[in-house]
Amino acid sequence: MAETTVDEVMAELAALEDPRAREVNEKQGDDHAVNLTKLRALAKRLKTQQDLARRLWETGDTAARLLALLICRPKAFERGELDAMLRDARTPKVQDWLVNYVVKKGPHAEELRPAWSADPDPVVASAGWALTTERVAKRPEGLDLAGLLDVIEAEMKGAPDRLQWAMNHCLAQIGIDHAEHRARAIGIGERLQVLRDYPTSPGCTSPYAPAWIAEMVRRQQA
């Protein structure tokens, strides 16, 4: 399907729209009506097409952008291009997929991580914290974990929702993966009480950091 056009793809996406999916997505801040399982099936059929991915992104349509992130080549983007894409990606799902499916797999993640973390835009900053959490879990060498805990302790309580969520994830990851910092991470979570009352479905782990840390450590030691 190398000759697939943007118009053809947009028509397919329109045909996949489902009002029920839109209702669910809008509750999470996303403005598209395509079931993600069907979107992934379309991406699998299209396969990797970097030029088409760029043209789909340029439409500004959320479903088209999600599809673009599934069919692009993560290593083909320049640092500045990724920065611009993040700042233009204002829905949660597009931002999350951009960070997880593209930035983390490309060569610019470590360069962007500190720059984004310090950005005054809380949405951009949340992406920087997501990249930091990835390093905490997979490549912690060289990270100042105690310093990260200092920042979290000072700033997480008053942070906007998405940034707070990202910082909380980093707090939990430090406690889960680094026993020498676990007691402090739990203590910070207990003092700040961030997400303590977050509704959690039966069988799911609470995002409240002390509970999250305890459950994941229990699983590791089982």
C-alpha positions in Angstrom: 0.0 0.0 0.0 2.9 2.4 -0.7 0.7 4.6 -2.8 -2.0 5.1 -0.2 -3.1 8.7 0.0 -4.0 10.8 3.0 -7.6 11.2 1.6 -7.9 7.4 1.4 -6.8 7.0 5.0 -9.0 9.7 6.3 -12.0 8.1 4.6 -11.1 4.8 6.3 -10.8 6.5 9.6 -14.2 8.2 9.1 -15.8 4.8 8.3 -14.4 3.5 11.6 -15.9 6.2 13.7 -18.1 5.0 16.5 -20.2 7.4 18.7 -19.7 5.1 21.7 -15.9 5.2 21.3 -16.1 9.0 21.1 -18.1 9.1 24.3 -15.5 7.0 26.2 -12.6 8.9 24.7 -14.0 12.4 25.5 -14.2 11.4 29.1 -10.4 11.0 29.0 -9.8 14.3 27.2 -9.4 12.8 23.7 -11.5 14.0 20.8 -11.7 11.0 18.4 -14.2 8.3 17.8 -12.1 5.4 16.5 -11.8 2.2 18.4 -8.1 1.8 19.1 -8.1 -2.0 18.3 -9.4 -1.1 14.8 -6.9 1.7 14.5 -4.1 -0.7 15.3 -5.4 -3.2 12.7 -5.4 -0.4 10.1 -1.8 0.5 11.0 -0.8 -3.1 10.7 -2.2 -3.2 7.2 -0.5 0.0 6.2 2.8 -1.0 7.7 5.6 1.6 8.1 5.3 4.6 5.9 7.2 7.6 7.1 6.0 10.1 4.4 2.4 9.1 4.9 2.9 9.4 8.7 4.1 13.0 8.4 1.2 13.9 6.1 -1.3 12.4 8.5 0.2 14.3 11.4 -0.1 17.5 9.5 -3.9 17.1 9.2 -4.2 17.9 13.0 -6.8 15.2 13.3 -6.4 13.2 16.5 -7.2 9.7 15.0 -4.9 10.5 12.0 -2.1 11.5 14.4 -2.5 8.4 16.4 -2.3 6.3 13.2 0.7 8.3 12.1 2.5 7.4 15.4 1.9 3.7 14.7 3.2 3.7 11.1 6.2 6.1 11.4 9.9 5.4 11.8 10.8 6.7 15.3 14.5 7.2 14.4 13.6 9.4 11.3 12.6 12.4 13.4 14.9 15.3 14.3 15.0 16.6 17.9 13.4 19.9 16.9 10.7 18.1 15.0 9.8 16.0 18.1 9.7 19.1 20.3 7.3 20.8 17.9 5.2 17.7 17.7 4.9 17.5 21.4 3.9 21.1 21.8 1.3 20.6 19.2 -0.1 17.4 20.6 -2.7 18.7 23.0 -4.7 15.5 23.6 -3.5 13.0 26.3 -3.5 10.0 24.0 -1.5 11.7 21.2 1.0 12.9 23.7 1.4 9.6 25.4 1.8 7.7 22.2 4.3 10.2 20.9 6.5 9.8 23.9 6.1 6.1 24.3 6.1 4.9 20.7 8.3 7.5 19.1 10.5 9.5 21.4 11.5 6.6 23.6 12.5 4.6 20.6 14.5 7.3 18.9 18.0 8.8 19.5 16.9 12.1 21.1 15.1 10.9 24.3 18.0 11.7 26.6 18.6 15.1 25.1 15.0 16.0 25.3 14.4 14.6 28.8 15.9 17.3 30.9 14.8 20.1 28.6 11.2 19.0 28.7 11.3 18.3 32.5 12.2 21.9 33.1 9.7 23.4 30.6 7.2 25.9 32.0 4.4 24.1 30.1 3.1 21.4 32.4 2.1 19.1 29.5 5.7 19.3 28.1 7.1 18.9 31.5 5.0 15.7 32.0 6.6 14.2 28.9 10.1 14.9 30.4 9.1 13.2 33.6 7.8 10.2 31.6 11.2 9.9 30.0 12.8 10.2 33.4 10.6 7.4 34.8 11.8 5.2 31.8 15.4 5.8 32.8 14.7 5.1 36.5 13.4 1.7 35.5 15.8 0.7 32.7 19.0 2.9 32.8 19.3 4.6 36.2 23.1 5.0 36.0 24.0 8.6 36.3 20.6 9.8 37.6 20.4 11.7 40.8 17.6 9.7 42.4 17.8 11.6 45.7 17.6 14.9 43.8 14.6 13.7 41.8 12.9 12.9 45.1 13.7 16.4 46.4 11.9 17.9 43.4 9.0 15.6 43.7 8.6 16.3 47.4 8.7 20.1 46.8 6.6 20.3 43.6 4.3 17.3 43.1 1.5 18.3 45.5 0.7 21.6 43.7 1.4 20.4 40.1 -1.3 20.4 37.4 -3.0 17.1 37.0 -1.0 15.6 34.1 2.3 16.8 35.5 1.4 15.5 38.9 0.5 12.1 37.5 3.9 11.9 35.7 5.8 12.9 38.8 3.8 10.4 40.9 4.7 7.6 38.5 8.4 8.6 38.8 8.1 8.5 42.6 6.5 5.1 42.6 9.1 3.8 40.1 12.0 4.9 42.3 10.4 3.2 45.3 9.7 0.0 43.3 13.1 -0.4 41.7 15.6 1.1 44.2 15.4 -0.3 47.7 17.8 2.2 49.1 15.3 5.0 48.3 12.1 3.0 49.0 11.4 4.2 52.6 11.8 7.9 51.5 9.6 7.4 48.4 6.9 5.8 50.6 7.3 8.6 53.1 6.9 11.3 50.5 3.8 9.6 49.2 2.3 9.3 52.7 2.9 13.0 53.5 1.7 14.4 50.2 -1.3 12.0 49.9 -1.4 12.5 46.1 -3.9 10.2 44.4 -4.7 8.5 47.7 -8.4 8.5 47.0 -8.2 7.9 43.2 -10.9 5.4 42.2 -9.4 2.1 41.4 -11.2 -0.8 39.8 -11.2 -4.2 41.5 -8.1 -6.2 40.7 -6.1 -3.0 39.6 -3.3 -1.4 41.5 -3.9 2.0 43.1 -1.8 4.9 41.7 -1.3 6.1 45.3 2.5 5.7 45.5 2.8 3.9 48.9 0.2 1.3 47.8 1.7 1.0 44.3 5.2 0.5 45.7 4.0 -2.1 48.2 2.1 -4.1 45.7 4.8 -4.2 43.0 7.5 -5.1 45.6 5.3 -7.9 46.9 5.0 -9.3 43.4 8.7 -9.1 42.8 9.4 -11.0 46.0 6.6 -13.6 45.5 
